[in-house]
């Protein structure tokens, strides 16, 4: 066996490193996905502006029959408020929950989270801790695969140090 066709280990590592840097810089991207545009940090946005940005003029129906929003009525610490959203959905390729949004009306940036789901998820459920700047409504908005929007909301009172004030 001859070593004439083998690449030295260091040369192979340099080549792989260069390919990795090139791929990370977009040099090897074929049909690269569109860039995400995040909201500028520190920018205030009203809940109406956020809803218009996300959903345009699409009507949002009452989702109380199939969407369950679970969070405390009184949050003793607004920095850590547990929230869960579950949706009664078949989660089949023909009918499934596409996105679940959690929106806090009084937050400086109202869209707290957006979760994307696929039929393979098996069930439509999210659980997380969110931050609430002050007392106000928290909404769960569900976008189904057919474009239907469902919403439930609940008022949460944020207390300072659990004092109820």
Secondary structure, DSSP 4 states (H G I P E B T S, - for coil): --STTPPPHHHHHHHHHHHHHHHHTTTT-SSPPPPP-PPPTT----HHHHHHHHHTT--EEE-TTTEEEEE-SEES-TTSEEEEEEE----BTTB-EEEEEEEETTSSS-EEEEEE--GGG-SEEEEEEE--SSSEEEEEEEEETTS-EEEEEEEEEE-STTS--
